[in-house]
Amino acid sequence: MKRYKVALFYYTQTGQALTIADRICEPLLQAGYNVVHKEIVPEEPYPFPWSTMDFFQVFPESRLGIPCKLRPLDLSDVEDADLVLVAGQSWYLSCSVPLHAFFQSDDMKNYLKGRNVVVAMGCRNMWVMAQLGMREYIREAGGRYVGFISLQDKAANLVSVITVVRWLFYNKKEATRFLPAAGVSPEDICRAEVFGQIIRNALERNDFSGLQADLMRERAVTFLPTVYFIEKNGYRLWGQWARFIIRKGSYKDPGREPYLRVFCAYLFFVLYAVSPVGMIFFFLTYPFRRASLQKARREMCYELS
């Protein structure tokens, strides 16, 4: 019986992305597969917990896909991998900066060519634009994007803003009297094992053509039309902000700090003052959007190729 090998590339600060990936890989390990972990490590690590300014300093680079420098990855022990699993997260409606750097590196472009790739994400609730970006990276490298899994925080949108800020800035993840715990729930992470079983079946059949449909039958991705509406519009506006700020200085340049502070104020104003009005507008116009939203759901959740 063949002993399959899976190359697991991951970037994590809190450990959540790795925990999700390891849970997905549990059925593979039980079947005797060799899962080789490859951590994506920036040369200059990003802090955790973040300070407010450090957190906003990465905004333009993340939104615009400007990579950081990574420590070299040794690929010699995964050249014969049967499957690639990439695990990470979104920052500012795009990939995290280390994931941008990972996919843009010449070594990884060469490595991914002709390989089957599954992406697993842990996020607050906005994953669409990051997924589109990673899809394009894999396509450009000549890889085959065969599966996508996104686990997310299921708290209400404006509530999860508060809990994720507590977690990222103060490392306080636990629930309080009035707030739920931040991040993907332990129950959802535990349940991710079912996705690993589906991936195992596809590997042993040597047929990934129906993998995403099989994953979706187990709710591998949750598409919320209201969140998609916010994300799509936010991505466009944040692109304008990012291009404006990047002209004021590069990463950590003090010259751009005043503009990042203005963006910070703008962001929370939009979240708590403008987005509720936007939701009313969305629901009033929903009948006119239904067809386009159904099309977007198919494209984001099922039609990866």
Contacts in CASP RR format, 6 or more apart in sequence:
PFRMAT RR
TARGET T0000
AUTHOR 0000-0000-0000
METHOD contacts of the structure
MODEL  1
MKRYKVALFYYTQTGQALTIADRICEPLLQAGYNVVHKEIVPEEPYPFPW
STMDFFQVFPESRLGIPCKLRPLDLSDVEDADLVLVAGQSWYLSCSVPLH
AFFQSDDMKNYLKGRNVVVAMGCRNMWVMAQLGMREYIREAGGRYVGFIS
LQDKAANLVSVITVVRWLFYNKKEATRFLPAAGVSPEDICRAEVFGQIIR
NALERNDFSGLQADLMRERAVTFLPTVYFIEKNGYRLWGQWARFIIRKGS
YKDPGREPYLRVFCAYLFFVLYAVSPVGMIFFFLTYPFRRASLQKARREM
CYELS
3 32 0 8 1.000
3 33 0 8 1.000
3 34 0 8 1.000
4 28 0 8 1.000
4 31 0 8 1.000
4 33 0 8 1.000
4 34 0 8 1.000
4 82 0 8 1.000
4 83 0 8 1.000
4 203 0 8 1.000
4 204 0 8 1.000
5 33 0 8 1.000
5 34 0 8 1.000
5 35 0 8 1.000
5 36 0 8 1.000
5 78 0 8 1.000
5 80 0 8 1.000
5 81 0 8 1.000
5 82 0 8 1.000
5 83 0 8 1.000
6 25 0 8 1.000
6 28 0 8 1.000
6 33 0 8 1.000
6 34 0 8 1.000
6 35 0 8 1.000
6 36 0 8 1.000
6 81 0 8 1.000
6 82 0 8 1.000
6 83 0 8 1.000
6 84 0 8 1.000
6 85 0 8 1.000
7 36 0 8 1.000
7 38 0 8 1.000
7 78 0 8 1.000
7 81 0 8 1.000
7 83 0 8 1.000
7 84 0 8 1.000
7 85 0 8 1.000
8 21 0 8 1.000
8 25 0 8 1.000
8 35 0 8 1.000
8 36 0 8 1.000
8 37 0 8 1.000
8 38 0 8 1.000
8 85 0 8 1.000
8 87 0 8 1.000
9 38 0 8 1.000
9 39 0 8 1.000
9 40 0 8 1.000
9 73 0 8 1.000
9 84 0 8 1.000
9 85 0 8 1.000
9 86 0 8 1.000
9 87 0 8 1.000
9 102 0 8 1.000
10 17 0 8 1.000
10 18 0 8 1.000
10 21 0 8 1.000
10 37 0 8 1.000
10 38 0 8 1.000
10 39 0 8 1.000
10 40 0 8 1.000
10 86 0 8 1.000
10 87 0 8 1.000
10 88 0 8 1.000
11 17 0 8 1.000
11 39 0 8 1.000
11 40 0 8 1.000
11 87 0 8 1.000
11 88 0 8 1.000
11 89 0 8 1.000
11 96 0 8 1.000
11 98 0 8 1.000
11 99 0 8 1.000
11 102 0 8 1.000
12 18 0 8 1.000
12 87 0 8 1.000
12 88 0 8 1.000
12 89 0 8 1.000
13 46 0 8 1.000
13 48 0 8 1.000
14 48 0 8 1.000
14 167 0 8 1.000
14 173 0 8 1.000
16 89 0 8 1.000
16 122 0 8 1.000
16 183 0 8 1.000
16 184 0 8 1.000
16 189 0 8 1.000
17 87 0 8 1.000
17 88 0 8 1.000
17 89 0 8 1.000
17 120 0 8 1.000
17 121 0 8 1.000
17 122 0 8 1.000
18 87 0 8 1.000
19 189 0 8 1.000
20 87 0 8 1.000
20 120 0 8 1.000
20 122 0 8 1.000
20 149 0 8 1.000
20 151 0 8 1.000
20 184 0 8 1.000
20 189 0 8 1.000
20 192 0 8 1.000
21 85 0 8 1.000
21 87 0 8 1.000
21 120 0 8 1.000
23 189 0 8 1.000
23 190 0 8 1.000
23 192 0 8 1.000
23 193 0 8 1.000
24 85 0 8 1.000
24 120 0 8 1.000
24 149 0 8 1.000
24 192 0 8 1.000
24 193 0 8 1.000
24 195 0 8 1.000
24 196 0 8 1.000
24 199 0 8 1.000
25 33 0 8 1.000
25 35 0 8 1.000
25 85 0 8 1.000
25 196 0 8 1.000
26 193 0 8 1.000
26 196 0 8 1.000
27 193 0 8 1.000
27 196 0 8 1.000
27 197 0 8 1.000
27 199 0 8 1.000
27 200 0 8 1.000
28 35 0 8 1.000
28 196 0 8 1.000
28 199 0 8 1.000
28 200 0 8 1.000
28 203 0 8 1.000
29 35 0 8 1.000
31 200 0 8 1.000
33 200 0 8 1.000
33 203 0 8 1.000
36 77 0 8 1.000
36 78 0 8 1.000
36 81 0 8 1.000
38 73 0 8 1.000
38 74 0 8 1.000
38 75 0 8 1.000
38 78 0 8 1.000
40 70 0 8 1.000
40 73 0 8 1.000
40 98 0 8 1.000
40 99 0 8 1.000
40 101 0 8 1.000
40 102 0 8 1.000
41 70 0 8 1.000
41 71 0 8 1.000
41 98 0 8 1.000
42 68 0 8 1.000
42 69 0 8 1.000
42 70 0 8 1.000
42 71 0 8 1.000
42 97 0 8 1.000
42 98 0 8 1.000
42 101 0 8 1.000
43 68 0 8 1.000
43 69 0 8 1.000
43 70 0 8 1.000
43 71 0 8 1.000
44 68 0 8 1.000
44 69 0 8 1.000
46 54 0 8 1.000
46 58 0 8 1.000
46 97 0 8 1.000
46 98 0 8 1.000
47 54 0 8 1.000
48 168 0 8 1.000
48 171 0 8 1.000
49 167 0 8 1.000
49 168 0 8 1.000
49 169 0 8 1.000
49 170 0 8 1.000
49 171 0 8 1.000
50 168 0 8 1.000
50 169 0 8 1.000
51 169 0 8 1.000
52 169 0 8 1.000
52 264 0 8 1.000
53 257 0 8 1.000
53 260 0 8 1.000
55 168 0 8 1.000
55 169 0 8 1.000
56 260 0 8 1.000
56 261 0 8 1.000
56 263 0 8 1.000
56 264 0 8 1.000
57 251 0 8 1.000
57 252 0 8 1.000
57 260 0 8 1.000
58 91 0 8 1.000
58 92 0 8 1.000
58 97 0 8 1.000
58 251 0 8 1.000
59 91 0 8 1.000
59 92 0 8 1.000
59 238 0 8 1.000
59 241 0 8 1.000
59 242 0 8 1.000
59 245 0 8 1.000
59 260 0 8 1.000
59 263 0 8 1.000
60 66 0 8 1.000
60 241 0 8 1.000
60 242 0 8 1.000
60 243 0 8 1.000
60 245 0 8 1.000
60 246 0 8 1.000
60 251 0 8 1.000
60 256 0 8 1.000
61 67 0 8 1.000
61 68 0 8 1.000
61 97 0 8 1.000
61 100 0 8 1.000
61 246 0 8 1.000
61 251 0 8 1.000
62 91 0 8 1.000
62 92 0 8 1.000
62 94 0 8 1.000
62 95 0 8 1.000
62 96 0 8 1.000
62 97 0 8 1.000
62 100 0 8 1.000
63 92 0 8 1.000
63 93 0 8 1.000
63 94 0 8 1.000
63 235 0 8 1.000
63 238 0 8 1.000
63 239 0 8 1.000
63 241 0 8 1.000
63 242 0 8 1.000
64 94 0 8 1.000
64 239 0 8 1.000
64 242 0 8 1.000
64 243 0 8 1.000
64 246 0 8 1.000
65 94 0 8 1.000
65 95 0 8 1.000
65 97 0 8 1.000
65 100 0 8 1.000
65 104 0 8 1.000
66 97 0 8 1.000
66 100 0 8 1.000
66 246 0 8 1.000
66 251 0 8 1.000
67 97 0 8 1.000
67 100 0 8 1.000
67 101 0 8 1.000
67 104 0 8 1.000
67 105 0 8 1.000
68 97 0 8 1.000
68 98 0 8 1.000
68 100 0 8 1.000
68 101 0 8 1.000
68 251 0 8 1.000
69 101 0 8 1.000
70 98 0 8 1.000
70 101 0 8 1.000
70 102 0 8 1.000
70 105 0 8 1.000
72 107 0 8 1.000
73 107 0 8 1.000
73 108 0 8 1.000
75 107 0 8 1.000
75 111 0 8 1.000
78 111 0 8 1.000
81 115 0 8 1.000
82 116 0 8 1.000
82 203 0 8 1.000
83 115 0 8 1.000
83 116 0 8 1.000
83 117 0 8 1.000
83 118 0 8 1.000
83 199 0 8 1.000
83 203 0 8 1.000
84 111 0 8 1.000
84 112 0 8 1.000
84 115 0 8 1.000
84 116 0 8 1.000
84 117 0 8 1.000
84 118 0 8 1.000
85 117 0 8 1.000
85 118 0 8 1.000
85 119 0 8 1.000
85 120 0 8 1.000
86 99 0 8 1.000
86 102 0 8 1.000
86 117 0 8 1.000
86 118 0 8 1.000
86 119 0 8 1.000
86 120 0 8 1.000
86 134 0 8 1.000
87 119 0 8 1.000
87 120 0 8 1.000
87 121 0 8 1.000
88 96 0 8 1.000
88 99 0 8 1.000
88 120 0 8 1.000
88 121 0 8 1.000
88 122 0 8 1.000
89 96 0 8 1.000
89 99 0 8 1.000
89 121 0 8 1.000
89 122 0 8 1.000
89 123 0 8 1.000
90 96 0 8 1.000
90 121 0 8 1.000
90 123 0 8 1.000
90 126 0 8 1.000
90 127 0 8 1.000
90 129 0 8 1.000
90 130 0 8 1.000
91 97 0 8 1.000
92 238 0 8 1.000
92 242 0 8 1.000
93 126 0 8 1.000
93 129 0 8 1.000
93 130 0 8 1.000
93 231 0 8 1.000
93 234 0 8 1.000
93 235 0 8 1.000
93 238 0 8 1.000
94 100 0 8 1.000
94 129 0 8 1.000
94 130 0 8 1.000
94 133 0 8 1.000
94 235 0 8 1.000
95 103 0 8 1.000
95 130 0 8 1.000
95 133 0 8 1.000
95 134 0 8 1.000
99 134 0 8 1.000
102 108 0 8 1.000
103 109 0 8 1.000
103 134 0 8 1.000
103 137 0 8 1.000
103 138 0 8 1.000
103 141 0 8 1.000
104 137 0 8 1.000
108 141 0 8 1.000
109 140 0 8 1.000
109 141 0 8 1.000
110 141 0 8 1.000
112 138 0 8 1.000
112 141 0 8 1.000
112 142 0 8 1.000
112 143 0 8 1.000
113 141 0 8 1.000
113 142 0 8 1.000
113 143 0 8 1.000
114 142 0 8 1.000
114 143 0 8 1.000
114 144 0 8 1.000
115 143 0 8 1.000
115 144 0 8 1.000
116 143 0 8 1.000
116 144 0 8 1.000
116 146 0 8 1.000
116 208 0 8 1.000
117 138 0 8 1.000
117 143 0 8 1.000
117 144 0 8 1.000
117 145 0 8 1.000
117 146 0 8 1.000
117 147 0 8 1.000
118 146 0 8 1.000
118 147 0 8 1.000
118 148 0 8 1.000
118 149 0 8 1.000
118 199 0 8 1.000
118 211 0 8 1.000
119 131 0 8 1.000
119 134 0 8 1.000
119 138 0 8 1.000
119 145 0 8 1.000
119 147 0 8 1.000
119 148 0 8 1.000
119 149 0 8 1.000
120 148 0 8 1.000
120 149 0 8 1.000
120 150 0 8 1.000
120 151 0 8 1.000
120 192 0 8 1.000
120 195 0 8 1.000
121 127 0 8 1.000
121 130 0 8 1.000
121 131 0 8 1.000
121 148 0 8 1.000
121 149 0 8 1.000
121 150 0 8 1.000
121 151 0 8 1.000
122 150 0 8 1.000
122 151 0 8 1.000
122 152 0 8 1.000
122 183 0 8 1.000
122 184 0 8 1.000
123 130 0 8 1.000
123 150 0 8 1.000
123 151 0 8 1.000
123 152 0 8 1.000
123 153 0 8 1.000
124 152 0 8 1.000
124 153 0 8 1.000
124 160 0 8 1.000
124 161 0 8 1.000
124 164 0 8 1.000
124 183 0 8 1.000
125 152 0 8 1.000
125 153 0 8 1.000
125 157 0 8 1.000
125 160 0 8 1.000
125 224 0 8 1.000
125 227 0 8 1.000
126 227 0 8 1.000
126 230 0 8 1.000
126 231 0 8 1.000
127 150 0 8 1.000
127 152 0 8 1.000
127 221 0 8 1.000
128 223 0 8 1.000
128 228 0 8 1.000
128 231 0 8 1.000
128 232 0 8 1.000
128 296 0 8 1.000
128 300 0 8 1.000
129 231 0 8 1.000
129 232 0 8 1.000
129 235 0 8 1.000
131 148 0 8 1.000
131 150 0 8 1.000
131 300 0 8 1.000
132 300 0 8 1.000
134 145 0 8 1.000
135 145 0 8 1.000
135 304 0 8 1.000
138 144 0 8 1.000
138 145 0 8 1.000
139 145 0 8 1.000
144 208 0 8 1.000
144 305 0 8 1.000
145 304 0 8 1.000
145 305 0 8 1.000
146 202 0 8 1.000
146 208 0 8 1.000
146 211 0 8 1.000
146 212 0 8 1.000
146 304 0 8 1.000
147 208 0 8 1.000
147 211 0 8 1.000
147 212 0 8 1.000
147 215 0 8 1.000
147 304 0 8 1.000
148 212 0 8 1.000
148 215 0 8 1.000
148 220 0 8 1.000
148 221 0 8 1.000
148 301 0 8 1.000
148 304 0 8 1.000
149 192 0 8 1.000
149 195 0 8 1.000
149 215 0 8 1.000
149 220 0 8 1.000
149 221 0 8 1.000
150 220 0 8 1.000
150 221 0 8 1.000
150 222 0 8 1.000
151 184 0 8 1.000
151 188 0 8 1.000
151 189 0 8 1.000
151 192 0 8 1.000
152 184 0 8 1.000
152 222 0 8 1.000
153 160 0 8 1.000
153 163 0 8 1.000
153 164 0 8 1.000
153 182 0 8 1.000
153 183 0 8 1.000
153 184 0 8 1.000
153 185 0 8 1.000
154 185 0 8 1.000
154 188 0 8 1.000
155 163 0 8 1.000
155 180 0 8 1.000
157 226 0 8 1.000
157 227 0 8 1.000
157 230 0 8 1.000
157 275 0 8 1.000
158 271 0 8 1.000
158 272 0 8 1.000
158 275 0 8 1.000
159 179 0 8 1.000
159 180 0 8 1.000
160 182 0 8 1.000
160 183 0 8 1.000
161 271 0 8 1.000
162 179 0 8 1.000
163 179 0 8 1.000
163 180 0 8 1.000
163 181 0 8 1.000
163 182 0 8 1.000
163 183 0 8 1.000
164 182 0 8 1.000
164 183 0 8 1.000
166 172 0 8 1.000
166 173 0 8 1.000
166 179 0 8 1.000
166 182 0 8 1.000
167 173 0 8 1.000
167 182 0 8 1.000
167 183 0 8 1.000
172 182 0 8 1.000
173 181 0 8 1.000
173 182 0 8 1.000
173 183 0 8 1.000
174 181 0 8 1.000
175 181 0 8 1.000
194 218 0 8 1.000
195 215 0 8 1.000
195 218 0 8 1.000
195 220 0 8 1.000
198 211 0 8 1.000
198 214 0 8 1.000
198 215 0 8 1.000
198 218 0 8 1.000
199 211 0 8 1.000
201 214 0 8 1.000
202 208 0 8 1.000
202 210 0 8 1.000
202 211 0 8 1.000
202 214 0 8 1.000
212 220 0 8 1.000
212 301 0 8 1.000
212 302 0 8 1.000
212 304 0 8 1.000
213 302 0 8 1.000
215 221 0 8 1.000
216 301 0 8 1.000
216 302 0 8 1.000
221 300 0 8 1.000
221 301 0 8 1.000
223 296 0 8 1.000
223 297 0 8 1.000
223 300 0 8 1.000
223 301 0 8 1.000
225 282 0 8 1.000
225 286 0 8 1.000
225 289 0 8 1.000
225 293 0 8 1.000
225 297 0 8 1.000
226 279 0 8 1.000
226 282 0 8 1.000
228 293 0 8 1.000
228 296 0 8 1.000
228 300 0 8 1.000
229 282 0 8 1.000
229 289 0 8 1.000
230 275 0 8 1.000
230 278 0 8 1.000
230 279 0 8 1.000
241 263 0 8 1.000
241 266 0 8 1.000
244 259 0 8 1.000
245 256 0 8 1.000
245 259 0 8 1.000
245 260 0 8 1.000
245 263 0 8 1.000
246 256 0 8 1.000
248 255 0 8 1.000
248 256 0 8 1.000
248 259 0 8 1.000
249 255 0 8 1.000
249 256 0 8 1.000
282 289 0 8 1.000
END
